[in-house]
Structure formats: C-alpha cells, structure tokens
Amino acid sequence: MRFPSQSLLALLLVAPVLHAQTAPGNDHDGPAPAASVATASSAPDRISVEDVRNFSRVYEVVRQAYVEKVDNKTLMKAAISGMLTGLDPHSEYLDKDGLAELNEDTTGQYSGLGIEVLQVDGTLRIIAPIDDTPAARAGIKPGDTIVKIDGKVVDSENIDDMFKKLRGDPGSKVVLSILHEKSDKPIDFPLVREKISVTSVKVRELEPGYAYVRISQFQDDTASDLEKKLGELIKKNGPQKGAVLDLRSNPGGLLTAAVGVSDDFLDSGTIVTTRGRLQDSNLKFSAHPGDLLNGAPMVVLVDNGTASAAEITSGALKDNHRALIIGRRTFGKGVVQTVLPLDADHAVKITTARYYTPNGTSIQAEGIKPDIALADLTVNKADSAATLIGSEADLRNHLANENANASKDIDNDGSAENAKLATEDYALSQALNVLKGLSLRGGKI
C-alpha cells in the first residue's frame, strides 16, 4: 500500500541523475536546497502580528482544553502537516518513516497491499492497484474508495491513522470495505499483506511480430529493464511490426524513469518541460537518437488509473506523433513535487512545478484525452450452433484450389485467437487490431 504523495512522487527527486537538456544556465546537482526557496518571492509578504497571536492562542487552547492530553511535539507536527496538506493533495511533511517509505517506493520493494491511494475530502481514493499484488488479485480497481478498514469508518479525523493501517508485516490480515465507482454498496475485501517486489516491466509477443510491453509503475530501474527485455525479445524473434505499450492503472513514479522510457521510443523531440517559481524547477528534457522499435508503429493503452509519470510518457509519445493513445481519459496529475531536506531524518515534499507535454499542454486536473476512446467493457463469446457447411471447402465435390497446400490448415484464420484475447482483455484486443492497421499502412500515426 502506498500513498501517491509518496509514489506519484517527487518527480524532481532524482532529476539531476538524468543527462537532460535543461534551460541555459541550469546545472543540477540535487534537489533545490531549502535556503533557495526564499529567493522565489520578489516582494515581501510579511506575517502579521495578529496572525502569530491567533496561532499561539489556538495552540494553547488545544494544549490545555483538548479532551486528551497532547504533547507539544505532536501538536507541532500536526500544525506542519496541516499547513502542507491544506495546499494540495501531494505536498506533505516526511519524518524518518516517511522518508524510508519514499525510498522503498522508488525501488518497488515494500510490505503492504499494492495499492496507490489519494486523500480526497477525508476519504482514501484508490488511483490504481499494482500488478500481481493482493489488491490487484482481489479485484480492487482504479476509482474505488476505501470506506472502512477492519470495520472502522475512514473519515477526515482519522485518515492518517487509517492510512498507516494499510501497511504491515507480511502475512498479517486486514479487511477493506471498498465502494466501487458508480456503486452505492460497499464490498468487504479480506486481504493478506505481502512483501511486495514489483517488477515494473513485462514483455512478450501478442502474436508473431507484435510486442506487448506492460509497465506497472516507473521505478529507478524501469528504463534499463525495458531496454534489456525488449532487446531480448527482438533478438529472439526478430524486428517487430509494432508494439502495444500498456500503461493502464500505472500510478506513475520517477520523472527520470518516464523520460527514459519515452526516450527509448523516440529519436528526437521534446519529452516534457517543467515550470515553477524556483529556478531549479524549470527543466526541459529532450529525446536522443535511438528507437528500440526502429519506428515500428505503437499503441499506448491508458485508463483513469494512468497517472503522473505514466501521463508524461503518454503525452510525449502522443505529441511527437509516435503512438496512438487508446482507452479512457487519464488521471490528470500534472504537477511536480520536490523533496527538500530539513535534516537527516525530516523533509518537506512540496509541489514546486507544473509539467507540460511537448505541445505545451498542462494536463493538470484534465488528463490526456485518448485518440481512440474505449469504454471499460468485457465481452463474452456468443453461443452458436455448429454449422455443417461454413465455406466452399465443405461442399461435396468442390473443386480443389490448384495452389493449395494439402497440409495447410485453412480453418485457422486467426479469429479463434482474436476471440480468446477479446474475452480476456477487450481493450488489448482492440489495441492489437488498431496496431495491425497501422502496420499495414506503413506505421504512420
């Protein structure tokens, strides 16, 4: 279980590691130091004495009159956290445990349930379940809301404690009461926490010549893992006619990973730009020569759980006319967080910039609109009676084809495989059909 304020994360956290093309004069050696924040404001905005007095009064009232005794350290932490969470859903105060969880998120190894959640109006809203985790296997979906944890209602008063309950030792049990999107009746999901080690990239052939690339989240090893696995597939099976990049229910991750994956499929062009008040927040990332697919057509599958870094990659491939986007409108997280250390054990993760797709578009709170929209559907194979005569070849005394190969199976036209894929994953079957069409017309997007 991971909080997107940690996992849709601090997109500038490791930005200096990437060999990016940045605005002139911007050389980055690490996250912007806290001291540089003071330079962002050109005019003084002084705190009034009255505001300080009101804060002190409220602090004393809580300390003296609250129903239970609260120590000063707890009150100060609550005050800091309240100041940050009041700004936006992604800014937060990180203590030692929070920093440790942030580090776990970038590596894809942690203990929990495997869901990305966002705090929305005192509720825990699920952005996406991670592949091959307890949450995904149970059937939890993007857009679901956690209304109870172990029978206790989640509300604005206890939401931090409820969030902590989602983590735990491997093998420990928890019951989530989940309200599905467009439903009014919660369903209980008994889950067992696991030690989760997420492999963010999976590659296989859908059928000869057409690759399927699944990226479940953007970790620090995602781009290199993609290059290795897709390279091995091409070496084994030969150049591909096209590829489906599946970013559905991908909640994001590291900016560098998103840029690296985009660069793997682009020969040139802008990938993403970021702009904020701090000088260190103004970045531009551009692609370098070298496309793993050598220009073969691509389709990107997205849905309402495609967020953050996954939207950066989707936007880069769409605006550079490298791929068609198919599915549902994406989540719409178009802002960047920077981790500013306070000391060895504490930091502030704060929204410092907006990011823009190559066309200069901000997707914040709007998402990316697919080129081809697909509803979230499942299909079933229709029942049909067996037919005695289905073609000329079934007719008695039919003339044989003079060029026919006696050993060739004329009944295998691919429709059975298409039906199997469509019943398993309707959107993927449609993406493959579009990809074949692009391949037939020369791959032009």
MOCORMO-V606743 format. One record per pair of residues at least 4 apart in sequence whose ideal C-beta (glycine too) atoms are under 7 Angstrom apart, sorted by the first residue. I is the first residue (numbers start at 1). J is the second residue. D is the distance in whole Angstrom. If there is no record, write none. Layout:
# MOCORMO-V606743
<<I:J:D> <I:J:D>>
This chain:
# MOCORMO-V606743
<<1:112:4> <1:113:4> <1:114:7> <1:115:5> <1:166:4> <1:167:6> <2:6:6> <2:7:4> <2:105:6> <2:110:7> <2:112:7> <2:116:6> <3:7:7> <3:117:6> <3:163:6> <4:8:4> <4:116:5> <4:117:7> <4:118:5> <4:127:6> <4:251:6> <5:89:7> <5:90:5> <5:92:5> <5:349:7> <6:101:6> <6:102:5> <6:105:5> <7:105:4> <7:116:6> <7:251:6> <7:252:7> <7:253:7> <8:90:7> <8:116:7> <8:251:6> <8:252:4> <8:307:6> <8:308:4> <8:333:6> <9:13:7> <9:102:7> <9:105:6> <9:253:7> <9:337:6> <10:102:7> <10:337:5> <10:338:6> <10:339:5> <10:349:5> <11:254:7> <11:255:4> <11:309:7> <11:336:4> <11:337:6> <12:31:6> <12:255:6> <12:336:6> <12:338:5> <12:352:7> <13:31:7> <13:254:7> <13:339:5> <14:220:7> <14:254:6> <14:256:5> <15:20:7> <15:28:6> <15:255:6> <15:256:6> <15:283:6> <16:28:4> <16:29:6> <16:30:6> <17:256:6> <18:256:5> <18:259:6> <20:283:6> <20:285:5> <21:284:6> <21:285:7> <21:286:4> <22:26:4> <22:28:7> <22:283:5> <22:284:6> <23:282:5> <23:284:6> <26:279:7> <26:282:7> <28:280:6> <31:338:5> <31:339:5> <31:340:6> <32:36:5> <32:278:5> <32:280:4> <32:338:6> <32:340:7> <34:340:5> <34:342:7> <36:278:6> <36:280:7> <37:278:7> <40:277:4> <40:278:5> <41:45:7> <47:51:5> <47:52:6> <49:53:6> <50:54:6> <51:55:6> <52:56:6> <53:57:6> <54:58:6> <55:59:6> <56:60:6> <57:61:6> <58:62:6> <59:63:6> <59:75:6> <60:64:6> <61:65:5> <62:66:5> <62:70:7> <62:75:6> <63:70:6> <63:75:6> <66:70:6> <70:74:5> <70:75:6> <72:76:6> <73:77:6> <74:78:6> <75:79:6> <76:80:6> <77:81:6> <78:82:6> <79:83:7> <80:84:7> <80:93:5> <81:85:6> <81:92:7> <81:93:5> <82:86:6> <84:91:4> <84:92:5> <84:93:6> <84:348:7> <84:350:7> <85:91:7> <85:92:6> <87:91:5> <87:351:7> <88:351:5> <89:118:6> <89:119:6> <89:120:7> <90:335:7> <90:337:5> <90:351:6> <91:337:7> <91:349:6> <91:350:5> <91:351:5> <92:349:5> <93:348:6> <94:98:4> <94:99:5> <94:102:7> <94:346:7> <94:347:5> <94:349:6> <95:345:7> <95:346:6> <96:100:6> <96:345:4> <97:101:6> <98:102:6> <99:103:7> <99:347:6> <100:104:7> <101:105:6> <103:107:7> <104:109:6> <104:110:4> <105:110:7> <106:219:6> <106:220:5> <106:254:6> <107:219:6> <107:220:7> <108:197:6> <108:198:4> <108:200:6> <108:217:7> <108:219:5> <109:196:7> <109:197:5> <110:196:6> <111:167:6> <111:168:7> <111:169:6> <111:170:5> <111:193:6> <111:195:5> <111:196:7> <112:166:6> <112:167:5> <112:193:6> <112:196:6> <113:133:7> <113:134:5> <113:135:5> <113:166:6> <113:191:6> <113:193:6> <114:129:6> <114:130:4> <114:133:2> <114:134:6> <114:135:5> <114:136:6> <114:196:5> <115:126:6> <115:129:5> <115:130:7> <115:135:4> <115:140:6> <116:127:4> <116:128:5> <116:251:4> <117:124:5> <117:125:6> <117:126:6> <117:127:7> <117:146:7> <118:125:5> <118:127:6> <119:124:6> <119:159:6> <120:125:5> <122:155:5> <122:156:3> <122:159:6> <123:145:5> <123:154:6> <124:145:7> <124:146:4> <124:154:6> <124:159:7> <124:162:7> <124:163:7> <125:145:5> <126:140:6> <126:142:6> <126:143:7> <126:144:4> <126:145:7> <126:146:7> <127:142:6> <127:251:5> <127:305:6> <127:307:6> <127:331:6> <128:142:5> <128:249:4> <128:250:7> <128:251:4> <128:305:4> <129:133:6> <129:135:4> <129:136:4> <129:140:5> <129:249:6> <130:136:6> <130:198:6> <130:216:6> <130:217:6> <131:136:6> <131:216:4> <132:136:6> <133:137:7> <133:194:7> <133:196:6> <134:138:6> <134:191:5> <134:192:6> <134:193:7> <134:194:6> <135:140:4> <135:191:7> <136:140:7> <138:189:5> <138:191:6> <140:144:6> <140:178:6> <140:189:7> <141:180:7> <142:249:6> <142:303:6> <142:304:5> <142:305:3> <143:181:4> <143:304:6> <144:178:5> <144:179:7> <144:180:6> <144:181:6> <145:179:5> <146:154:6> <146:176:5> <146:178:6> <147:153:7> <147:154:6> <147:177:5> <147:179:5> <147:186:5> <148:152:6> <148:153:5> <148:154:6> <148:177:4> <149:154:6> <149:162:5> <149:165:5> <149:174:7> <149:176:6> <150:165:7> <150:174:6> <150:175:5> <151:175:7> <154:158:7> <154:159:6> <154:162:5> <155:159:7> <158:162:5> <159:163:6> <160:164:7> <161:165:7> <165:174:7> <168:172:4> <168:174:7> <168:193:5> <169:193:7> <170:193:6> <170:194:5> <170:195:4> <171:192:7> <171:193:7> <172:193:5> <173:190:7> <173:192:5> <174:191:6> <174:193:7> <175:188:6> <175:189:7> <175:190:5> <176:189:5> <176:191:6> <177:186:4> <177:188:5> <178:186:6> <178:187:5> <178:189:6> <179:183:6> <179:186:5> <180:187:7> <198:216:6> <198:217:6> <200:215:6> <200:216:5> <200:217:5> <200:218:7> <200:219:5> <200:222:5> <200:225:7> <201:215:6> <201:222:6> <201:225:4> <201:226:5> <201:229:6> <202:214:4> <203:211:7> <203:213:5> <203:229:4> <203:230:5> <203:233:5> <204:212:5> <205:210:6> <205:211:6> <205:212:7> <205:233:7> <205:237:6> <206:210:5> <206:212:5> <206:244:7> <206:432:5> <207:417:7> <209:240:6> <209:241:4> <210:240:7> <210:241:6> <210:242:6> <210:432:6> <210:435:6> <211:230:7> <211:233:6> <211:240:5> <211:243:4> <212:244:5> <212:246:7> <213:226:7> <213:230:6> <213:243:6> <213:244:7> <213:245:5> <213:246:7> <214:246:5> <215:222:6> <215:247:6> <215:250:6> <215:261:7> <216:250:6> <217:250:6> <217:251:6> <217:252:7> <217:253:5> <218:222:5> <218:252:6> <218:253:3> <218:254:5> <218:257:4> <218:258:5> <218:309:4> <218:310:7> <219:253:6> <219:254:7> <219:257:6> <220:254:6> <220:257:7> <221:225:5> <222:226:6> <222:257:4> <222:261:6> <223:227:7> <223:257:6> <223:260:3> <223:261:5> <223:264:6> <224:228:6> <225:229:6> <226:230:6> <226:261:6> <226:264:6> <227:231:6> <227:264:6> <227:292:7> <228:232:6> <229:233:7> <230:234:6> <230:292:5> <231:235:6> <232:236:6> <233:237:6> <234:238:7> <234:239:6> <234:240:6> <239:294:7> <240:293:6> <240:296:5> <241:296:6> <241:439:5> <242:296:5> <242:297:4> <242:298:7> <242:435:4> <242:438:6> <242:439:5> <243:293:6> <243:296:7> <243:298:5> <244:299:5> <244:301:6> <244:428:7> <244:431:5> <244:432:6> <244:435:6> <245:298:6> <245:300:5> <245:323:7> <246:301:5> <247:300:6> <247:301:6> <247:302:5> <247:306:5> <247:310:5> <247:313:7> <247:314:6> <248:301:5> <248:302:6> <248:303:4> <248:305:6> <248:306:6> <248:327:7> <249:303:6> <249:305:4> <250:306:6> <250:310:4> <251:305:7> <251:307:5> <251:308:7> <252:307:5> <252:308:3> <252:309:4> <252:310:5> <252:333:7> <253:257:6> <253:309:5> <254:258:7> <254:309:6> <255:259:6> <255:309:6> <255:312:7> <256:260:6> <257:261:6> <257:309:6> <258:262:6> <258:309:4> <258:312:4> <258:313:5> <259:263:6> <259:271:5> <259:272:7> <259:285:5> <260:264:7> <261:313:5> <262:266:6> <262:271:5> <262:287:7> <262:313:5> <262:316:4> <262:317:6> <263:271:7> <263:287:5> <263:288:6> <264:292:5> <265:291:6> <265:292:6> <265:293:6> <265:298:6> <265:317:6> <265:322:6> <266:287:4> <266:291:6> <266:316:7> <266:320:6> <266:322:6> <267:287:7> <267:289:5> <267:290:7> <267:291:5> <268:287:5> <268:289:7> <269:286:7> <269:287:5> <269:320:4> <269:358:6> <270:284:7> <270:286:6> <270:358:4> <271:285:4> <271:286:6> <271:287:6> <271:316:5> <271:358:7> <272:285:5> <272:312:5> <272:316:6> <272:355:5> <272:356:7> <272:357:7> <273:283:7> <273:284:5> <273:355:7> <273:356:5> <274:281:6> <274:282:7> <274:283:5> <274:336:5> <274:353:4> <274:354:7> <274:355:5> <275:281:7> <275:282:6> <275:353:6> <275:354:6> <275:356:7> <276:281:3> <276:282:7> <276:352:5> <276:353:3> <277:281:7> <278:352:6> <281:352:5> <281:353:4> <291:295:6> <293:298:7> <295:443:6> <296:443:6> <297:435:6> <297:438:4> <297:439:6> <297:443:4> <297:445:7> <298:317:7> <298:322:6> <298:323:4> <299:323:6> <299:324:5> <299:326:6> <299:431:5> <299:434:6> <299:435:5> <300:314:6> <300:317:6> <300:323:5> <300:325:5> <300:326:7> <301:326:6> <301:327:5> <301:427:6> <301:428:7> <301:431:5> <302:306:4> <302:314:6> <302:325:6> <302:327:4> <302:328:7> <302:330:5> <302:368:7> <302:370:6> <303:327:5> <303:328:4> <304:328:5> <304:329:7> <304:330:7> <304:331:6> <305:331:7> <306:310:5> <306:311:6> <306:314:7> <306:330:4> <306:331:6> <307:311:6> <307:330:7> <307:331:4> <307:333:5> <308:333:5> <309:313:7> <310:314:6> <311:315:6> <311:330:5> <311:331:7> <311:333:7> <311:363:6> <311:368:6> <312:316:6> <312:355:7> <313:317:6> <314:318:6> <314:325:6> <314:330:6> <314:368:5> <315:319:6> <315:357:3> <315:363:6> <315:368:6> <316:320:6> <316:357:7> <316:358:6> <317:322:4> <317:323:4> <318:323:6> <318:325:5> <318:368:7> <319:357:5> <319:358:4> <319:359:4> <320:358:6> <321:445:5> <322:445:7> <323:445:7> <324:371:5> <324:372:6> <324:434:6> <324:445:6> <325:368:6> <325:370:5> <325:371:5> <326:370:6> <326:371:7> <326:372:5> <326:374:6> <326:430:7> <326:431:5> <326:434:6> <327:370:5> <327:374:5> <327:427:6> <328:370:7> <328:373:7> <328:374:7> <328:376:7> <329:367:4> <329:368:7> <329:369:6> <329:370:7> <330:367:4> <330:368:4> <331:367:6> <332:363:6> <332:364:6> <332:365:5> <332:366:5> <332:367:4> <334:354:6> <334:355:6> <334:362:5> <334:363:4> <334:364:3> <335:351:5> <335:353:7> <335:354:6> <335:364:6> <336:351:7> <336:352:6> <336:353:4> <336:355:6> <337:349:5> <337:350:6> <337:351:5> <337:352:7> <338:350:6> <338:352:4> <339:347:5> <339:349:5> <340:347:6> <340:348:5> <340:350:6> <341:347:5> <342:346:4> <342:347:6> <342:348:6> <354:362:5> <354:364:6> <356:360:5> <356:361:6> <356:362:6> <357:361:5> <357:363:7> <363:367:6> <363:368:6> <372:434:7> <374:427:5> <374:430:6> <377:426:5> <378:426:6> <379:422:5> <379:423:6> <379:426:5> <380:423:6> <381:419:5> <381:423:6> <388:394:7> <389:394:4> <389:395:7> <390:394:6> <392:398:5> <393:398:6> <393:410:6> <400:404:6> <404:408:7> <414:418:6> <415:419:6> <416:420:7> <417:421:6> <418:422:6> <418:429:6> <419:423:6> <420:424:6> <421:425:6> <421:428:6> <421:429:4> <421:432:7> <422:426:6> <422:429:4> <425:429:6> <426:430:6> <427:431:6> <428:432:6> <429:433:7> <430:434:7> <431:435:6> <432:436:6> <433:437:7> <434:438:6> <435:439:6> <436:440:6> <437:441:7> <438:443:6> <439:443:6>>
